[in-house]
Each structure stands twice: as C-alpha cells, then as structure tokens.
Amino acid sequence: MRISIGDRVKVIDQQITGTVIEHDVWNKFVILDDDDSWCEENEEARLVFRSSELIKLRRENELQNN
C-alpha cells in the first residue's frame, strides 16, 4: 500500500482519521486530523505518523483492503 499526499487515512488502533498533507522525513507522513478539538484556535491539527501506523481509506470511513 502506497500512501500519497491527499490520501485519506486512519491510524491503526486509534480513532484518528485525516488527510495526508505532507511527506515528512524517512517513512513518516503529516496528516491533518479531522478532529481539531484538541488544538488551539487558529492552529492546524497536524499529526505525524509512520506509514506502518496508517491505513489508507478509499472513501469516507471505508478501509482499503490492499
């Protein structure tokens, strides 16, 4: 499974979903969290995860099998 900028992803074993907005160093990706309630006002809900921690979504809330 190849993850690219713009892909919708879910974090394995967590209730975090978002859109990949940047490729970080090595095998890490920056996602824009769908739930921004935890961050300060006027701040982006950016989180960084390894590609092995992410599952690519095909559509809203639908896991990709490959």
Secondary structure, DSSP 8 states (H G I E B T S, - for coil): ----TT-EEEETTSS-EEEEEEE-STTEEEEEES--TTS-TT---EEEEEGGGEEEEEETTEE---
